[in-house]
Each structure stands twice: as C-alpha cells, then as structure tokens.
C-alpha cells in the first residue's frame, strides 16, 4: 500500500505534539529551576527530533512511527487521511524556533531566549495537539505574503 | 525560583495556551456577513447565483476537507459554484483581500460582490444557512 502518497493518520502528528509539548514544558521548568544545562540538553534533543521530522518527513518521525506501530492498531481507523506536507512544515517551524532559542541563549546575557523559545514552541505544540490547530495555515501564508515562498518558486513540494 | 513558583509559571503557560486555543476554536469557521468589494479575478468566473471562493495553500491541512465540504454544497445547490484558489503564487491576492489564514472562504453573490467571509474550516450547515439568505435576498 502506498500509504505515504495516500496520506497519514492526522492523529499521528497530534500524538507526537503531546510528547513534544510535555518535553518543552519540562525544558521551561528545568530552566526556571536553575538547571540551565539540563534545560539546554532537553531542548537539544527536542531540536534534533524536530530536524528529523522536518528533513526526513513527518511519516518517518520517531513519535509518528511509534503511534503507527503501537497505538494506531488499537484505535478505530481515522475519518480521513491527511497530507503529510503541512505537519512536516510545522516540524520545520519548531526546528527554527528551538534552534534560534539554543543559539541566542549562548550569547552572554541572553540566556532568557531558551525558556522563551521553549514556551513559544510549547504553545504551538499544545494548540496543535489539544485543539487541532494547523501552524502552517497562518505562518506559511505570512511567509508567502512577505515573499519567502511562492511567486516564482515551485513551492515547497517534498 | 521556588518549586511552587516554577509550578505556578508552568501552569500559567498551560492556562495561556488553553485560552488562546479556546479563542481560536470559537472564532474559526464562523461566518461573518458583510458587504464588500466586487471580486474580479481571471481565475474566478462569476456565474450563476453565488460563488464559494476558497483561498488555500499547499501547506494547509484543513484545506482539503474544506474543498470537499464546499464542493458538496456547490454540487447540491442550484446555481452555486465553488472555486479553490491556491495563494502560494498569488501573494497579491492574499494582500488584496487581507487573507491571514487558510482556508479563508468568501461567499460572492451573482454580481461577484463579497457577502460573507469565513476564516478557517467552514461548517457545512453554517455555509448553507448563509447561502440561503444571500440567495433569498
């Protein structure tokens, strides 16, 4: 079955966003508790997983694969399948935010960038997992409007 | 920070996200009736009694279900057309109609004038109700 071309179970990325959201909240908590290096390490892990999702595609995302192999067989089939491109784009947005947080927090005096980036990414992951909010629906259009995507390019076809 | 203050901050963050999510959920898909400009675009033929003009992009998960909902309404309502316009290569159209999210749907009357606007995935019953009152007018 050509499952990738048919689409993915939309609950997969939402399940992944629950795990990511909890880890981002832990990152903020560790930082507030003064455990800066631990917070940095957890955010590095989150960033690596975002990168995996963004570059390998959300179909090969580790949490997505766990969902597919372990959880999905216990659930009813989804009402409909979803294009994997929007959640892959959302992983890219997560990657940019968390990478920026890590990098800026290394500048002396700008350590606060780490919990701010983690908190922003947490809000996005929470909205996605709990409310089914689609990050790409607004941010991608914004990037099209300022000219980052679209126009003379062929788009972001994976 | 004391453990209590840390816990309170994290709870505050969850509460903030819940408020944002609830506000989004309440506003998304709502039909706003308005009297707007006439839409004149080469991609959008103004025919029949009303046009459902959907704005989409390639990176929009709810756009495909929206396409299906609006397509069904157009197929089952006499004189109603559905046009789906990908804004990826039309930032000018996004700017012209101030589109901030996809899907955004405009309901146009027989003259092409904007009569209603829906930000986010529309609900079938709401679109049918808005259409009925626009067609009756």
HADDOCK unambig.tbl for C-alpha pairs under 7 A between the chains (distance, minus, plus):
assign (segid A and resid 25 and name CA) (segid B and resid 10 and name CA) 6.84 0.50 0.50
assign (segid A and resid 29 and name CA) (segid B and resid 6 and name CA) 6.12 0.50 0.50
assign (segid A and resid 29 and name CA) (segid B and resid 10 and name CA) 6.76 0.50 0.50
assign (segid A and resid 32 and name CA) (segid B and resid 1 and name CA) 6.39 0.50 0.50
assign (segid A and resid 32 and name CA) (segid B and resid 6 and name CA) 6.14 0.50 0.50
assign (segid A and resid 33 and name CA) (segid B and resid 1 and name CA) 5.88 0.50 0.50
assign (segid A and resid 33 and name CA) (segid B and resid 6 and name CA) 6.70 0.50 0.50
assign (segid A and resid 82 and name CA) (segid B and resid 61 and name CA) 6.70 0.50 0.50
assign (segid A and resid 83 and name CA) (segid B and resid 61 and name CA) 6.69 0.50 0.50
assign (segid A and resid 85 and name CA) (segid B and resid 59 and name CA) 6.08 0.50 0.50
assign (segid A and resid 86 and name CA) (segid B and resid 59 and name CA) 4.47 0.50 0.50
assign (segid A and resid 86 and name CA) (segid B and resid 60 and name CA) 5.64 0.50 0.50
assign (segid A and resid 86 and name CA) (segid B and resid 61 and name CA) 5.80 0.50 0.50
assign (segid A and resid 123 and name CA) (segid B and resid 17 and name CA) 5.36 0.50 0.50
assign (segid A and resid 126 and name CA) (segid B and resid 17 and name CA) 6.77 0.50 0.50
assign (segid A and resid 127 and name CA) (segid B and resid 17 and name CA) 6.78 0.50 0.50
assign (segid A and resid 127 and name CA) (segid B and resid 21 and name CA) 5.66 0.50 0.50
assign (segid A and resid 131 and name CA) (segid B and resid 21 and name CA) 6.20 0.50 0.50
assign (segid A and resid 134 and name CA) (segid B and resid 61 and name CA) 6.69 0.50 0.50
assign (segid A and resid 136 and name CA) (segid B and resid 59 and name CA) 5.88 0.50 0.50
assign (segid A and resid 136 and name CA) (segid B and resid 60 and name CA) 6.13 0.50 0.50
assign (segid A and resid 137 and name CA) (segid B and resid 59 and name CA) 6.63 0.50 0.50
assign (segid A and resid 137 and name CA) (segid B and resid 60 and name CA) 5.03 0.50 0.50
assign (segid A and resid 137 and name CA) (segid B and resid 101 and name CA) 5.50 0.50 0.50
assign (segid A and resid 137 and name CA) (segid B and resid 102 and name CA) 5.16 0.50 0.50
assign (segid A and resid 138 and name CA) (segid B and resid 100 and name CA) 6.16 0.50 0.50
assign (segid A and resid 138 and name CA) (segid B and resid 101 and name CA) 4.55 0.50 0.50
assign (segid A and resid 138 and name CA) (segid B and resid 102 and name CA) 6.65 0.50 0.50
assign (segid A and resid 140 and name CA) (segid B and resid 59 and name CA) 6.91 0.50 0.50
assign (segid A and resid 141 and name CA) (segid B and resid 100 and name CA) 6.80 0.50 0.50
assign (segid A and resid 141 and name CA) (segid B and resid 101 and name CA) 6.52 0.50 0.50
assign (segid A and resid 142 and name CA) (segid B and resid 100 and name CA) 6.94 0.50 0.50
assign (segid A and resid 144 and name CA) (segid B and resid 88 and name CA) 6.24 0.50 0.50
assign (segid A and resid 144 and name CA) (segid B and resid 91 and name CA) 6.09 0.50 0.50
assign (segid A and resid 145 and name CA) (segid B and resid 91 and name CA) 5.00 0.50 0.50
assign (segid A and resid 145 and name CA) (segid B and resid 94 and name CA) 6.95 0.50 0.50
assign (segid A and resid 150 and name CA) (segid B and resid 88 and name CA) 4.79 0.50 0.50
assign (segid A and resid 150 and name CA) (segid B and resid 89 and name CA) 4.65 0.50 0.50
assign (segid A and resid 151 and name CA) (segid B and resid 88 and name CA) 6.90 0.50 0.50
assign (segid A and resid 151 and name CA) (segid B and resid 89 and name CA) 4.28 0.50 0.50
assign (segid A and resid 151 and name CA) (segid B and resid 90 and name CA) 6.65 0.50 0.50
